[in-house]
Amino acid sequence: MKRKFVKVMFFGALALSTVTYVGCKDYDDDIDNLQTQIDAVKVSLEELQTKVNSGSVITNVVKEENGITVTLSDGKSYVLTNGKDGADGKNGADADVWTIGEKDGYWYKNGVKTEYKAVGVDGAPGADGSAGEEGVAGENGKYYVPNKETGCFDIYQDGKLLEATDISWKTAASEGGITAVLNGNVLTLQGVEGAPEGVAIDITSGIALSSIAFIPDVVSTDVPYATTSKPFYHIESYLDEAKYNASGQFNAQKDWGKSNVVALNYRLNPEDANIDGKTVFGFIDRKVKTRAAGDKKVLLNVDETKVSEGVVTIETTINPNALAQNAEYNIAALQAWYGQKPMTSDYVYATSSKIDLVLADTTKTEAGDDTAVGFYKRTKSISGGESDAFIKQFVALNAAANATFKYDATIDLKNYVGLYSNDKDNWLAALGFKGMSYEFSIPEKYLAEDDEKTNQQWFIVKEGEDIASNGVIKVNPEVKNGTPAIGRTPVVRVDAFLTSNAGEKKLVASSYIKLEITETSQAPDEKPDYGTIRIAEDQVADYHQLEAGMAAFTNDYPQDGVNMDYQDINNKIYGTAELTSTTFWNYYGGADHKYNVLVTVTDRNGREETVIEQERERDTDAVIDEKGVLLNIKLNNDATKTSAIKVGINNKIKTQNTYKDVDGKGAKYSVKITIPSNDNSHGDIVLQQVFYVKEVCVPYTYNPLYYKATYRSLADGQTYNDCIIVKGQENNGWEMSSVVSEHFANKAGENIFAYYNTVNNVSTLQFQWASGVTGVDPSTSFTTDQTVKLTEPMTERDAVKKMTYKVTLVNGEECEFAYNIVFINPFVAANAAGIRIFGNGVGVNTGATMPQVLVKDNEGAAIYSYVTNALALSSKAIDTYKLNAGMVSVEYAFVEEGDWTLLKNNMSANSELKVDAATGEVTWKNEGSHLNRDYRLTVMATVTFEDLSVVKCAIPVTLTENAIQ
């Protein structure tokens, strides 16, 4: 056996205590040298010497609580401490063990990874497939070497010292500590007084590796180097749900590296050289010495290592982004680091071809097919939502199904999906790609085109736990017997992922798989079918009569709750099963005597929605009050006690305003209590009670003194329904307002607000103007009686404003209504006789329009007219409408159209046609024009009654051809 050199490097008294055992190496030279120095520090190593001399090998070195534990191959361990007590009595507690990571090549301190690289290449990815963190020490082939003189690390590159650091690796002897450094096949111990050089022990047997060489199968035709026997392929791009264009189409992402795995074989020299788990393999390429700082794109990467019969096989991936245009640069060499001693192989030439991938149907595609059979490919991101319309972009409702399964069976979609390359007519797995995974999800909606818009997705669920990787699909258990699912065509989305060479999971393809559910024969049920046992007749309830809490079992409305008394229990349960109360549970409910409670309601699509689903045990009072459904169930097996079942509803229950109105009776609730039988000689007991709950949203009766069923607006000509006519009211002056309660009839002497305060199960009554209504007050919603009014003077004959009100029930439902409030402008303009002015009169011709101004109210009474050389308010305007002169203003202007336009465009430069805005006097200054006909003009007198009304009086003005007689 070859002798190993041992060098002693202790810095204090070293004590060894025996712990357990390990096996097999000749250490004669080591022990001779070791014993000399050990004797000097008075330490007994007789037992360790005996073991080493007999062939034991040191297999492990770890830090323990009291020092460093060295384990031999025969199972025995030794604890190394610094003297009996160590400095300050610490007895070796400050020991540290430094080792090199077998996978990543980093320094580990006491089993914890540091940021310092120990070898000059990147190691293989971690066990979890990740590439591991990039340490500062690993950049550009740099690595850290412990300096025994300084006790700190030095940084090396390519075997040359670059710089010293102040990063300490050695535990201070003054603190009672010792340090063990396991570097390849050398274990170095330092920190024992009297041995300043420390102790270095070769811990392995066998022959040391002297060189490695690539075993060529193929010589490249591009460059004078050997190349791989199998080609590298890579996938150029992946998908990212957050990266898409304006139309939602994926933008291909190319910032990654993903290749297949190709085995490269290297011969060991000598072939029986010792290669254990402490050897770190990695590649360096031709550019490694000159690449820019931070460039980690090494051409080849180690994926996995295998050693057999003198050959090491390196499962290798290629980084396609590191390929150079100059083929001579695309070469790499393997380095083997045993500790910090590297050996480098010859170069191998490597290149890679880009290939496509398809998410293919494995049941319809075979290796060698030119084109894979795929599913319905998704090309857009689901970031904006996976709606029914989104899915139908890719898989139409009438599209053919990709796969079928029987309604009483399952289908495992994991057996249907795989990644295929049409470029290479083969599966990616067969081409050497690793890291494929598939995730399945059931989209929420895929709607049929029937009246109910039946959702195909409702008919399927995943089998087992709802996790993405579970591709086992079955018919939804909520579909009774499964048979209604026959013929349905739901879809399942499958997303395909690949892990990059760096271990990052990336989406590479996504498709929809369309399924069809088919019919199959089902083994007959041997249990007797007792059918469904009705607890009581179906109950129809008026929501407003429902009570709160558990009062449904005691109130005056029997439709709210039903009871199964002892007679019904005996006849409908025990009698049906032909058993007694004491024997019944021998055959029902399983070992734990359990029964199931299921409450469903029919939703608007006609499907059953679960309200309550629970499992209960016999002899336990089941008191349930959930979502308005009340249950009080007492089932026992005592002949002296009576079982009882009470089922009811309260005012928390939803009505047909939320769910489907079934047969005009309201929302339909089904309460089912199922007691399963234990054998085939008895059928399951299924008890059912049906409740219908109705609340009709009826608008409150309108006040007949204000109400008109229809009203045609004078302003816009439209016809409005349900109108309240408002003429205004006196409120410190006339205003266009009305009190809301006056819009509705009183009931039993109470207005609408007082009435709803007394109606059972009504929470609030709220009024609010409809969206978009402006120029009104109040501007916010209100729940008490308010005066509503216009905030701007009326300019049209009427103004129609939409008001809404809603009644909120205790169960949260809302009944919403709307009506129109029609404000009638109180004032109108009377027809004016008009004035005439001689149009061909030479010079200035005038006429007064003010006397023609006349405003009346809707009853025909004068409001504002010309009296004694001025416009004045009438007594009715002052006394009834509370107007005063300061509230009225008039402005005159021509209507600029017709003959006015003709005159203005054609009269001579010095002619003039105007109306005084304040007085209404019309001036026609004729400077030579000859009118050969009468010209008819209109002066508009705009009369504004402050905050109330604006009336436009149209006054005809005629410029006559002939002189006025």
FIVO-403082 format. One record per residue (C-alpha): residue in three letters; x, y, z. Coordinates in steps of 0.05 Angstrom, whole numbers, plus 5000, padded with zeros to 4 digits. Layout:
N
alaXYZ
...
//
This chain:
965
met500050005000
lys502650694982
arg505051105041
lys501851785055
phe505652395081
val503152685146
lys505353365172
val503853585243
met501054295254
phe498454345326
phe498254995365
gly496654745434
ala495454125475
leu491153655434
ala486553155468
leu482952585433
ser477152225464
thr474251585434
val466951595412
thr464851055362
tyr467750645304
val469250645225
gly474950265171
cys481450085127
lys488150425110
asp495650365124
tyr498050995159
asp504950755183
asp508951355159
asp503451835181
ile503251555251
asp510851535259
asn511252275243
leu504952445281
gln506852055343
thr513452425351
gln509953095357
ile504052825396
asp508852555449
ala511753255454
val505153535474
lys503552945519
val497452685482
ser495751955479
leu493851705409
glu495150975420
glu488250745401
leu487951195340
gln494850955318
thr492650235325
lys486550355281
val490350735228
asn495850225225
ser490649685214
gly487950045152
ser482350505177
val480551105133
ile478251785158
thr471251875127
asn468452495159
val470453115197
val465053545231
lys464554065285
glu461153835349
glu459354205413
asn465954045448
gly470754055388
ile471953685323
thr469652975310
val473852535264
thr470351905240
leu473951275214
ser471350775164
asp470450245218
gly465150665252
lys469450945308
ser469851695321
tyr474752145359
val473352835389
leu479253315383
thr479653865435
asn484854395452
gly487654125517
lys483753885575
asp479954525585
gly482454975529
ala483255715536
asp478556005588
gly475955305599
lys472555265532
asn475454575518
gly475154625442
ala468254925436
asp470855445388
ala473054935336
asp471455055263
val471254575204
trp472154825132
thr470154375074
ile469154464999
gly462054354972
glu461753714931
lys456754014881
asp457854754878
gly465254824896
tyr464155354950
trp467455375019
tyr462855125075
lys464155335147
asn461454825196
gly456754575142
val454055265124
lys455455525054
thr459556165049
glu460156654992
tyr467256454977
lys468656004917
ala473855454930
val474855234857
gly475955624793
val469955344755
asp462455314766
gly460154654794
ala454054254776
pro447054514793
gly444454364862
ala440253754878
asp433854164870
gly435854344799
ser437855064816
ala444455354795
gly446155604864
glu448056314882
glu453756644846
gly459056814899
val463857394891
ala469656904894
gly467256514834
glu467257094784
asn471957014725
gly475056364751
lys477356654817
tyr477756224880
tyr479756294953
val485655914984
pro486955905059
asn493856205077
lys496555845139
glu501456415153
thr496256985156
gly490356575177
cys486356915121
phe484256735051
asp488256924989
ile484857004921
tyr487756594863
gln486156554789
asp488756014743
gly493655794798
lys496556484808
leu495956924869
leu491857554855
glu491157874923
ala490957754997
thr484557885038
asp483058005111
ile477757465111
ser479657005168
trp478856255164
lys482756045226
thr479756035296
ala484356415344
ala488355945390
ser487656465445
glu480256305446
gly481655575457
gly479855395386
ile482454915334
thr481054915259
ala480254335211
val480754445136
leu478753875090
asn481854045022
gly481253474974
asn484952875004
val488553285057
leu485853425127
thr489553995160
leu488854115236
gln491254775265
gly490855115332
val495054675380
glu500654985420
gly507654705405
ala506454515333
pro506455175293
glu506554815226
gly500054455241
val498153735222
ala496653515151
ile493952805141
asp492352455075
ile485452155089
thr484251735026
ser486751094997
gly487750924924
ile491751254868
ala491451994855
leu488552264790
ser494052544745
ser490252754682
ile483552724644
ala482652674569
phe476452734524
ile474652084488
pro473052314417
asp467851964375
val467252504322
val472153014294
ser469153674274
thr469253884201
asp469054624221
val475054664268
pro480854194284
tyr477853934348
ala473953324369
thr466553444380
thr460653114413
ser457852464386
lys450752724395
pro448553424376
phe446453974423
tyr439654284411
his436654894444
ile429855234452
glu430555964433
ser424756284470
tyr419656204525
leu413156554545
asp411457044600
glu404257204620
ala406457914635
lys409858034568
tyr405058144510
asn403258654456
ala397259114450
ser392858554424
gly394858074479
gln399457644436
phe405457364473
asn412157694461
ala417357154455
gln422557194510
lys429657004492
asp433557184555
trp434956474576
gly438855854558
lys435555174551
ser438854584517
asn438553844517
val443453414557
val449153074519
ala453952574551
leu461352734543
asn466252174563
tyr473152304592
arg478451794606
leu481751794675
asn489251714681
pro490651254714
glu484050894702
asp483750664775
ala484951364802
asn481051554863
ile474851984844
asp470152074903
gly464652564919
lys469653104936
thr471553204863
val468353824831
phe467653824755
gly466554444713
phe467954724644
ile472355294622
asp472155564552
arg477255904507
lys474756594528
val474956484603
lys481356884614
thr479157494573
arg471757534584
ala468858174615
ala467858214690
gly461257904710
asp460457504645
lys458256814670
lys456356524603
val460955924603
leu459655514540
leu458454834573
asn455354664640
val455754034683
asp448853724694
glu450753054725
thr457052634735
lys457951874732
val464451474740
ser465450764716
glu471450334697
gly476350904688
val471551364650
val467851964677
thr461452134640
ile459452864644
glu452052984628
thr452853664595
thr448454254574
ile450454814528
asn449155554537
pro446755774468
asn447556504486
ala455156394495
leu456156134424
ala460856574384
gln460556714309
asn467756494304
ala467255744309
glu474355694338
tyr471856034401
asn466455504413
ile471055024450
ala471254824523
ala475554404568
leu473554004630
gln476854164696
ala476953674754
trp478253984822
tyr480053524878
gly480254034933
gln484054624903
lys488254224855
pro485554274784
met486853824724
thr484654054655
ser482753624595
asp483753774522
tyr478654214485
val472253964454
tyr468454344400
ala461054454414
thr455454794376
ser447854784380
ser441854804333
lys435455184348
ile429254744345
asp421854854355
leu417154544405
val409854354403
leu405254164460
ala403053514429
asp397952954440
thr402052344460
thr396351874441
lys396152124369
thr403352304356
glu409051814347
ala416551924342
gly418252024269
asp411852394251
asp413253004209
thr408053414245
ala405553294316
val398153274331
gly396953834380
phe391154124419
tyr388154824414
lys394255284421
arg393655904465
thr397556484436
lys395257044482
ser396557204555
ile391157084606
ser393357694646
gly386958054626
gly382557474647
glu380556794620
ser373356934599
asp368756514557
ala370156974497
phe377656914509
ile377556154506
lys373256134444
gln378656524406
phe382555874407
val377455314414
ala370655444382
leu364355154414
asn363454684354
ala370854484352
ala372453744355
ala374153424421
asn381353214434
ala379552654481
thr373552304511
phe372051964577
lys366051614607
tyr361651974655
asp362951474711
ala370451424700
thr376451894701
ile381552134649
asp388752274667
leu391052834621
lys398252744644
asn398252144597
tyr396152574538
val401253144538
gly408453184516
leu413353674483
tyr415053494411
ser419753794359
asn417153814288
asp424054024265
lys427053374291
asp420852924286
asn421752694357
trp419852814429
leu424153304469
ala425352774522
ala428252314469
leu432752884445
gly435752934515
phe431653514545
lys430153504619
gly425853914666
met419053844631
ser412953954674
tyr405554064661
glu400254434700
phe392754354690
ser387054824706
ile379654834693
pro377455524666
glu371355814699
lys366755894639
tyr365755564571
leu358555714554
ala353755364507
glu349055744461
asp342555524492
asp337856004527
glu340955864595
lys348055934569
thr349855264601
asn356855274628
gln360554654604
gln365754744658
trp360754594713
phe360653864693
ile367853694710
val372553744770
lys379453494787
glu380352824821
gly383552874890
glu387153494914
asp386254104871
ile393554214853
ala396154454786
ser400053814771
asn393853384780
gly391153254711
val385952724731
ile379052964710
lys372252674729
val364952884725
asn362953374779
pro359852994837
glu354553534840
val351853264774
lys346752744798
asn348652044775
gly353452374726
thr348852244668
pro346952974655
ala354253074637
ile353852604577
gly355152984513
arg358153584548
thr364653864520
pro368654234574
val375754474565
val382054414608
arg388054874601
val394854554603
asp401154974611
ala407854664593
phe414154874629
leu421654754620
thr427054904670
ser432655304641
asn439855074647
ala440155514709
gly434155154739
glu428955714728
lys421955474711
lys419355784647
leu412755734609
val414055474538
ala407155284512
ser399855294530
ser393754964500
tyr386554804513
ile384554074513
lys377253974494
leu373953374526
glu367553014511
ile363752624564
thr360851974538
glu355751454560
thr357650784591
ser354250214624
gln354150234699
ala353549644745
pro346549614775
asp345949854846
glu344049254888
lys341549684945
pro334049774948
asp331850454925
tyr327250764977
gly326751404937
thr326552084970
ile322352145033
arg318652805040
ile319053095110
ala312853515096
glu309153835038
asp312954365001
gln312555025037
val311355695003
ala313456295045
asp312257035039
tyr318957355056
his315857935094
gln312657435142
leu319157095162
glu321857175232
ala328957265255
gly333456735287
met330356075310
ala323356375316
ala321356005253
phe319955385295
thr315055755341
asn311856325301
asp304956365273
tyr306756205200
pro307455455192
gln310655525123
asp316955775158
gly318455125194
val316454395194
asn317453855246
met318153105242
asp315052845306
tyr315952155335
gln310651855290
asp313952115227
ile320851895251
asn318351185264
asn314351125200
lys318851485151
ile325651275176
tyr325250635217
gly319050375181
thr322250485112
ala328550115132
glu324349575168
leu328449665231
thr327349915302
ser330350525333
thr335450085370
thr337449665309
phe337250195256
trp344350465270
asn347249765264
tyr346149825189
tyr346850575177
gly351951135183
gly358250715181
ala362750585241
asp361951305266
his354351325254
lys354551935211
tyr349452255165
asn349952815114
val346253475110
leu345753815042
val341954455028
thr341654714956
val338155274919
thr336655324845
asp340855864814
arg338656304755
asn341655794705
gly337555224734
arg343454904769
glu343654694842
glu348055144884
thr350354874952
val348255285012
ile350054805068
glu354054155065
gln355753825130
glu357053135161
arg354253015230
glu354352445281
arg348552085314
asp347052275387
thr349252995373
asp344353565370
ala345553895302
val343354615308
ile344854985243
asp343155695225
glu346655875160
lys344456335104
gly337356345128
val336455595133
leu334955305202
leu336054585223
asn335154245290
ile336553505283
lys336652995340
leu337752275320
asn339251735372
asn338550985383
asp335251005451
ala328450675453
thr326251135510
lys328251785474
thr324852085414
ser328852315355
ala326452945322
ile327953355260
lys326054085251
val327254465187
gly325755205177
ile327755865147
asn328556575173
asn329357285146
lys336657185126
ile334456745068
lys334956994996
thr328957024950
gln327656974876
asn330757654870
thr337457294878
tyr335856594852
lys331256304799
asp323856394807
val321455674802
asp314355584777
gly312656284801
lys313256064873
gly319856404888
ala326856144902
lys326955394912
tyr330955104970
ser331954364979
val334054085046
lys336553365043
ile338652935101
thr342052295077
ile343351705124
pro347751215084
ser346850475092
asn352650015109
asp350749435064
asn346849245002
ser340948975040
his338449665059
gly337650285017
asp339950975037
ile334951395075
val334152075040
leu329652585073
gln327753215035
gln324153855050
val322854394998
phe321755125012
tyr319655664963
val321256374986
lys318256964949
glu318657714955
val315258094900
cys318358774886
val312259214874
pro312859964868
tyr309360374921
thr302660674901
tyr303461374872
asn299361974894
pro293562034845
leu293562794853
tyr300462834821
tyr301062194781
lys300462104705
ala301861424675
thr304761744613
tyr306962444596
arg309262734530
ser314563264541
leu313463944508
ala321064054510
asp323763434474
gly317463094448
gln318962434484
thr313862034522
tyr315561844595
asn312161334640
asp310461374714
cys310762124721
ile309562584780
ile307563284756
val310563854795
lys308164574784
gly312464854840
gln310765124908
glu311465744951
asn317465694998
asn319866395017
gly318466534944
trp315966094888
glu320765514871
met320564894828
ser320564394885
ser316363834915
val316363404978
val317962674961
ser312862375008
glu307362744969
his309162344907
phe306161724940
ala299461554969
asn298761495045
lys297160805074
ala293360775139
gly294961505148
glu302461405141
asn306961665086
ile311861215048
phe317561325098
ala313461175159
tyr310260575125
tyr316860225108
asn319260325179
thr313659855201
val314259335145
asn317358685170
asn324358505144
val325559185110
ser332259485129
thr332260165094
leu328660585042
gln333261025001
phe332061544947
gln337161804897
trp337062164831
ala338561714771
ser345661724744
gly346962324699
val341362764727
thr343963474739
gly341164144762
val337463834822
asp337863824897
pro339363454942
ser345463194906
thr346362574950
ser341961984969
phe337062055027
thr333161595072
thr328462105104
asp323162545073
gln326363105033
thr324363684987
val327063584917
lys327964184872
leu331264484811
thr337464894824
glu337165274758
pro331565694727
met327365324676
thr328765504603
glu324064994571
arg316664874578
asp318264274623
ala324063884653
val323763134665
lys328362874720
lys328862134737
met328561934810
thr330261234837
tyr328760904903
lys330460224931
val327959814988
thr333559415022
leu331358775057
val334458465119
asn337457915076
gly341258445036
glu336958404973
glu334659054942
cys328259224905
glu329759814859
phe324560264826
ala324560904785
tyr319661444766
asn319962114732
ile318862794764
val316263284713
phe317464014730
ile312664474692
asn315165164676
pro310065624711
phe310566174659
val309366204584
ala310066744532
ala303667014500
asn303167114425
ala305467814406
ala301968214352
gly308568494328
ile310569164299
arg311469464229
ile316769944205
phe316970294136
gly322869944105
asn323770414046
gly323571044088
val329671464078
gly334171544139
val332871264209
asn326470874221
thr324770594290
gly319770164326
ala318569944399
thr318069194416
met317569274491
pro309969384490
gln309368704457
val312468324516
leu307267914553
val308567324601
lys302766924630
asp302366334678
asn299565664658
glu292665894680
gly292766464631
ala293567024682
ala298267594664
ile304867574702
tyr309168084667
ser306668594616
tyr307269314588
val303469794633
thr304070554631
asn310270604588
ala313970044625
leu313969294638
ala311169114706
leu309268504748
ser301968354760
ser298768294828
lys298567534820
ala305967524805
ile307267914868
asp302167604915
thr301966874892
tyr308766764862
lys312267234910
leu316067594855
asn318868304857
ala321768764805
gly328868624825
met327867884808
val326068024734
ser330568224676
val329368284601
glu334268254544
tyr332568374470
ala336068084410
phe334567934337
val333667214316
glu339367184267
glu336366784211
gly331966854149
asp330867574125
trp335367844179
thr341267474148
leu339267714078
leu339068434100
lys345568414140
asn349368104083
asn346768574028
met345269264057
ser349769844040
ala355770004083
asn352570594118
ser345870244131
glu344269994200
leu339569464230
lys339669364305
val335569264368
asp337169584435
ala338469014484
ala335769394543
thr329669764513
gly327769334455
glu327669924406
val328969694334
thr332770164288
trp332870104211
lys337370624179
asn336470574104
glu342170884064
gly339670753994
ser336770053995
his330169953960
leu325969383989
asn321669073935
arg317768653987
asp316368614061
tyr322068344104
arg319867944165
leu324467934226
thr323867694298
val326168014361
met326867534420
ala325467844487
thr328567384540
val325067494606
thr328867184666
phe325267074732
glu331066974780
asp332166244801
leu325366054774
ser323966124700
val326566384634
val321166574582
lys322766754511
cys317667224478
ala318167224402
ile316067904374
pro314967964299
val318068574265
thr316268734193
leu320169214148
thr314769404097
glu315769554024
asn310370084025
ala309070654072
ile304770484132
gln297770804128
//
